[in-house]
Amino acid sequence: MAEVGTGTGVSGLWLLRGMAPDAVLTSVDLEAEHQRHAREVFVAADVPTRRFRLIPGSALDVMPRLTDAGYDLVFVDGDKAEYGEYLDQALRLVRPGGVLAFDNALWHDRVADPAHRDAQTVAVRGLLETVQHDERLRPVLLPVGDGLLAAQLLP
Ligand SMILES: C[S@@+](CC[C@H](N)C(=O)[O-])C[C@H]1O[C@@H](n2cnc3c(N)ncnc32)[C@H](O)[C@@H]1O
C-alpha cells in the first residue's frame, strides 16, 4: 500500500489493520514531525517497524521514485491542490486490478458548488471529472465523511 499524507497515522493504522500480515505501508508526508507522531502511534499499536516505511518529503518529489505497479492500493490525503498530479502518479503506482482512493472528494461540499473556485476545490473537482471519464478506471464516489473517491484500475 502507498499513502500520501501520513498525518498523525490515523488512516495508516486503519490501513495496516486491514492489510495482510506481511504487507508493507509506504507513507509520504511533507512534515517529518507528523511522521514522528505516526511512528509512535504505530509502535504503540504493536505494529512491527518492518510493516511501515515513512518517507519524509513532498509527494510530487517522492511518488516518482516509487515502484511502477508496485501497490495494491494508493490512498491519497495530501495537498488537495495537487490531487490532479497525484492521480497521474497513482495511476503509475497501482497494479492492474488495484484501487486508488482519494479522501475529501467532496471537499467540504464545495466541489458541487460552481461558485467555489479556489485552487483546492478546482483541483478536487477536476479529479472527479478526469476519473469519471477515464476508461481505465471503475470509480465510485462514497458520500461518507468528507467524501471518498475510490477507483479500480481495470485489470
Ligand atoms: C489531512 S492530513 C492527513 C491525515 C492522515 N491521513 C491521517 O488520517 O492521520 C494531510 C497531510 O498531508 C501532508 N501534506 C500536505 N501537503 C503535502 C505534500 N505536498 N506532500 C506530502 N504531504 C503533504 C500534511 O503535512 C498532512 O500531514
The ligand as a Tripos MOL2 file, in Angstrom:
@<TRIPOS>MOLECULE
LIG
   27    29     1     0     0
SMALL
NO_CHARGES

@<TRIPOS>ATOM
      1 C1         -5.3000   15.6510    6.3200 C.3       1 LIG1
      2 S1         -3.6680   15.3290    6.7750 S.3       1 LIG1
      3 C2         -3.5150   13.5770    6.6020 C.3       1 LIG1
      4 C3         -4.1740   12.8430    7.6920 C.3       1 LIG1
      5 C4         -3.8290   11.3690    7.7180 C.3       1 LIG1
      6 N1         -4.2160   10.6880    6.5040 N.3       1 LIG1
      7 C5         -4.4520   10.7290    8.9390 C.2       1 LIG1
      8 O1         -5.5020   10.0570    8.8160 O.co2     1 LIG1
      9 O2         -3.9110   10.9120   10.0370 O.co2     1 LIG1
     10 C6         -2.7660   15.8790    5.3600 C.3       1 LIG1
     11 C7         -1.2810   15.5960    5.4530 C.3       1 LIG1
     12 O3         -0.7240   15.8550    4.1700 O.3       1 LIG1
     13 C8          0.5440   16.4180    4.3500 C.3       1 LIG1
     14 N2          0.9050   17.1450    3.1330 N.ar      1 LIG1
     15 C9          0.4330   18.3500    2.7220 C.ar      1 LIG1
     16 N3          0.9850   18.6910    1.5540 N.ar      1 LIG1
     17 C10         1.8220   17.6780    1.2120 C.ar      1 LIG1
     18 C11         2.6840   17.4470    0.1150 C.ar      1 LIG1
     19 N4          2.7980   18.3290   -0.8780 N.pl3     1 LIG1
     20 N5          3.4060   16.3040    0.0950 N.ar      1 LIG1
     21 C12         3.2930   15.3900    1.0990 C.ar      1 LIG1
     22 N6          2.4840   15.5610    2.1660 N.ar      1 LIG1
     23 C13         1.7630   16.6910    2.2260 C.ar      1 LIG1
     24 C14         0.3960   17.3150    5.5930 C.3       1 LIG1
     25 O4          1.6480   17.5390    6.2080 O.3       1 LIG1
     26 C15        -0.5600   16.4930    6.4540 C.3       1 LIG1
     27 O5          0.1370   15.6940    7.3850 O.3       1 LIG1
@<TRIPOS>BOND
     1     1     2 1
     2     2     3 1
     3     2    10 1
     4     3     4 1
     5     4     5 1
     6     5     6 1
     7     5     7 1
     8     7     8 2
     9     7     9 1
    10    10    11 1
    11    11    12 1
    12    11    26 1
    13    12    13 1
    14    13    14 1
    15    13    24 1
    16    14    15 ar
    17    14    23 ar
    18    15    16 ar
    19    16    17 ar
    20    17    18 ar
    21    17    23 ar
    22    18    19 1
    23    18    20 ar
    24    20    21 ar
    25    21    22 ar
    26    22    23 ar
    27    24    25 1
    28    24    26 1
    29    26    27 1
@<TRIPOS>SUBSTRUCTURE
     1 LIG1         1 GROUP 0 **** ****
